[in-house]
Amino acid sequence: MATVKYAIIEAMDKYEKIAQELGVSLKQIDTVLSLTAEGSTIPFIARYRKDMTGNLDEVAIKAIIDRDKSLTALAERKETVLAKIEEQGKLTEALKQAIEAAEKLADVEELYLPYKEKRRTKATIAREAGLFPLARLILQNSPNLEVEAQKFTCETFPTETAVLAGAVDILVEAISEDTQLRALTYQEIHGHSLMTSTLKDESLDPKRTFEIYYDFSEKIKSMQGYRTLALNRGEKLGVLKVGFEHQLDRIIRIFEARFKTKNAYVDEVIQQAVKKKIVPAIERRIRTELTEVAEDGAIQLFSENLRNLLLIPPLKGRVVLGFDPAFRTGAKLAVVDETGKMLATQVIYPVAPAKPAQIEQAKKDLSSLIKEFGVEIIAIGNGTASRESEAFVAEVLHDHPGVRYVIVNESGASIYSASELARHEFPELTVEKRSAISIARRLQDPLAELVKIDAKSIGVGQYQHDVNQKKLTESLDFVVDTVVNQVGVNINTASPSLLAHVAGLNKTISENIVKYREEEGMILSRAQIKKVPRLGAKAFEQAAGFLRIPESKNILDNTGVHPESYKEVEKLFELLGITELDESAQEN
């Protein structure tokens, strides 16, 4: 009973912390976490449980879930650490309170450091040889330490010099693990030290990308995220040597203040503890912290960039020509109809190093495609040879005043064109021609086309390959899921890739939906969705409101109204005098 009571108190403390950090109520937190535990997805909770959550959006809901996970992980680690220290019989009330009050995993690990099971160190060997009493004599400033040392000689430490060095090792390790000294040193370094970089190998930076970091220094507390990521990359490539510049005299004074005695051996202990142990450890911690902050900021920016790409308005109902530019290998063209179906593909040589005759032929070929298929707009990829191709297209369009062109972000198109999905869709085409089709479709429906590609391949920002890939994937997937569900999906035309991002659906169910369409024909009502194999009651509840069916006789099936609310909407329609829920309802 006591354990249950403690768990409830712990949960309440956690909820209060989340509420304080995120500016939400305890009720909102409890509701979100309860719905999540029941299997509800973030898009479903945000759209269809607003009355329960107090209108929390997807971002706020995800923040609650993520913070709950991180605080749970922190609590579990604290439990483990407390248990291990207690097993050693060294858990004092003060230490227990300090661990329980720690707000970061790094702080818990700092407190646990002196009690961790250690590998066999020089200090361990010295303690085993019985040199601890001599270490105590050093701290007591005992006279004639060299004489005392002779009493401790042994096979492992055969001379007084070796014995004294062993005693120093014991003290260095003990001081290095002093939690208070480490905390004071951390504050000193974080507040006053500089992060620096110097040139290590100029030959590895032929474009001088990192030139501003060849002789760089900045206060740690002022470091911008993009600088941290640049230094990390430069160091990884072998161009830069990254380090720190400390005011060591200030750090040394922190340690000297701890010792009541002063002698040459104490000085040696301080020097070794500071320079060989504590400062390097804190440097590693600070670099980790700076990198985490920088990565989180970069991932947030990448996510915003992706969201903006996905929400570019579609240009539906137009015949589009996709133009994938290139110099030597020729530009790949693909014409798609209003629905994105491929009509034709061709390769032309419109720019240098093509010969004049090839360029003239390219003009004729492009003009012919425009006329034959009634092309209304040309989508030009923004990659290699894009500017030259734009000039070429503009010249050809002088003879086609009704046709326009637009530059399209082609990032990831090559990834899609070589994917299993693209091979399945266009097995007879080359990779390059598939890429041109993807570019054309991106203009028609950016969201439907971009979801076919791993979000990390779309090219959403600098340093995206340098940040934590697990965090990046989670963040970008969340953006894709959020946008897909906000926009809604036509269940009769959507690809498995698009359907898989609908709340409650997965890869298997999405493929089953497409297979069901192929075998049974169009899905004509939301109720019919339940007939799809492996799409159970929970999946239907989560997905139904985000799936659109324009062909349904019930107009509500093509809206964001969830089937669970149909009866209420029908009552409202009755009050408005609308009796048939078909297309005529739109006119009232």
C-alpha positions, 0 to 999 in steps of 0.5 A, a space after each residue: 500500500 505504501 508503494 502505491 501511495 509513493 508512486 501516486 505522490 511521485 506521479 503528482 510531482 512529475 505532473 506539477 513539474 511538467 505543468 510548470 515547465 510547459 504552462 499547462 494544467 494538471 488535468 490536461 497532462 493527465 488527460 493527454 497521458 491517459 488517452 495516449 496509454 489507451 492507444 490514441 495518437 497525437 493527431 487524433 487527440 489534437 483534432 477529436 479530443 479538444 474538449 477533453 484536452 482544453 484545445 491543446 495542439 499537436 506540438 503541446 501534446 507531443 511536448 507533454 508526452 516527451 517530457 513525461 518520458 524524459 522525467 520517467 527515465 530520470 526517475 528510473 535512473 535515480 532509483 537505480 543509483 540510489 539502490 546501488 549506493 545503498 547496497 554499498 552502505 554509503 547512502 547518507 540522507 544528504 546524498 539521497 536528497 541531492 540525488 532526488 533533487 537532481 534535475 538532469 541525468 548528468 547531475 545524477 551521474 556526477 553524484 554517483 561517480 564516487 560510488 561507481 564500480 571502477 576499473 583497476 586504476 593506479 589508485 586502486 593498486 595503491 589502496 590494495 598495497 595499503 598506501 591509504 594511511 600514507 595518503 592521510 599523512 600527506 593531508 595532515 602535513 606530517 613531517 618527514 614524509 619520505 621517512 614514513 614512506 619507507 615503511 610502506 615499500 613493497 614488491 609493487 612499490 619498492 622505493 619511497 618515491 614509488 610509494 609517495 607517487 602511489 599515495 598521490 594517485 589515491 588522493 588525485 582519484 578521491 579529489 577528482 570525484 569530489 562532487 562539490 569541487 566538480 560542481 564549482 569547477 563546472 561553474 567556473 569553466 562554464 562562466 569564464 572559459 573560452 571554446 577555441 579552434 585552430 587550423 589542423 590541416 589546411 589541405 582538407 579544406 580546399 574551399 576554405 569552408 572553415 576559414 573563420 574557425 582557423 583561429 577562433 575563440 568565444 566564451 562558452 556561455 555565448 556559443 551559438 548553436 551553428 558555431 558549435 555544429 561547425 566546429 564539430 564538423 570541422 573537427 570530424 573532418 580533420 580540418 580543425 583542432 577544437 579545445 578550450 582556454 581556461 583561467 587555470 589559476 582561478 580553478 587551482 584556487 578553488 582546490 587550494 581553498 579545500 585543503 587546510 595543509 599545503 606541501 609539495 605533495 598536495 600541490 602535485 595532487 591538485 595539479 594532477 586532479 585539475 589538469 588530468 582528471 576534472 578539467 578534461 571530464 568537464 570539457 567533455 560534459 560541456 561539449 556534449 551539452 553544447 552539442 545537444 542544445 545546438 542539435 535541438 535548435 537545428 532539428 527545430 529549424 529543419 522541422 519548420 523548413 520541412 513543414 513549409 515544404 509540405 504545406 506548399 499549396 498543390 497545383 492540381 488539375 494541370 498537365 505538368 512537364 517535369 524538367 530534370 536538368 543536367 549538363 553532360 547527360 542531358 535533361 530528362 523530361 516527363 509529362 504527367 496528366 492532371 492526376 499525375 499519371 505519366 504520359 511521356 518521357 524524353 531526354 534532350 540536350 538543351 545546354 552546353 556542352 551540347 552542340 548547337 545542333 543538339 540544342 536546336 533539336 532540344 527546342 523542337 522536342 520540348 515544343 513538340 511535347 508542349 503541343 502534343 500533350 497540352 502542357 500548361 506548366 513546366 516544373 524545373 528542378 533546382 539542381 545542377 544546370 538549373 539556371 541554364 535550363 531555366 534560360 532555355 525553357 524561357 526562350 522556348 516559351 516565347 512561342 507558347 505564351 500560355 505556358 508558364 514555368 516554375 523552379 521546384 525543390 528537387 531535393 530527394 528526387 534522386 533518392 525516390 527515383 532509385 527506391 523500391 517504391 519508384 521501381 515498383 511504380 515505373 519498372 520500365 523507366 530509368 532512374 533519371 526519368 523517374 526523377 523527372 516524374 517526381 519533380 512534375 508531381 511535386 508541383 501538382 501535390 507536394 505533400 503526396 510526393 514528398 511523403 514517398 521519400 525519407 524526410 531526412 533525404 529532402 534536404 531541409 537544412 545545413 548540418 542535418 547529417 551532423 545532428 543526432 539522427 534518431 532525434 532528427 528522424 523522430 522530429 521530421 516524422 512527427 512533422 509529416 504525420 501532423 501535416 498529413 493529418 491536418 490536410 486529410 487524405 483521399 482514401 481512393 487515390 492516396 499511395 501507401 506511403 501517404 496512407 501510412 502517415 494517417 493516424 492509426 494506420 501503418 505500412 501493412 494496413 496502408 498496403 491492404 487499403 490499396 489492395 482492397 481498392 484494386 480488388 473491390 473498387 473504390 471505397 464509397 463510405 467510411 463504414 466500408 473502411 472497416 472491411 479492409 483486412 487488419 484494420 480493427 476498431 481502434 485503427 478505424 477510430 483513429 484514422 476515419 476522420 482523416 480519410 476523405 471519400 469524395 465519392 461517398 453519398 454522405 457528404 460528411 465522409 469527405 470532411 474532417 467530421 469524425 463518424 462518432 459525431 455524425 448523429 450530432 451533425 445530422 441533428 444540426 442539419 435538421 435544424 437548418 432544414 437540410 435533409 439529404 447529406 449528399 452534394 446538394 447539402 453543399 448548396 444550402 
